[in-house]
Amino acid sequence: DSNVPSKSALITCLTAALTASSEGDTEEALRELRFFQTLIGKSRLSPALTTQFRNQSQRIIEALALVEPPGAEPARHRLLAQLPPEWQRRYQLALVG
C-alpha cells in the first residue's frame, strides 16, 4: 500500500526533526515531529509500539514548545517590568541550552 509510510520515511522524519532542533529551528522541529505522529498513525507498526512512539514524540513536542524563541526575550522583559517586584521574581525563567 503506497499510503503506508516506510521505516525509512519515519527515520527521515525524525532525522529532520533532530537536525532542525540542533540548528535552533524549533518551529521546524515541531512540524517534523507532528508529521512523524501522522505517519505513525498510518504505519503498520503494532498498536502498542504506535502508542509508545506517539506518546514519546508528544512529550518531546511539549518540551520543545516550552522553549522560548530568541526574539521573544525583549517582549518578556517588557512584560515582567510591568509586574510588581514580587511577581517579577516568581516569573524569572531559567536559561536552557
Secondary structure, 3 states (H helix, E strand, C coil): CCCCCCHHHHHHHHHHHHHHHHCCCHHHHHHHHHHHHHHHHHCCCCHHHHHHHHHHHHHHHHHHHCCCCHHHHHHHHHHHHCCCHHHHHHCCCCCCC
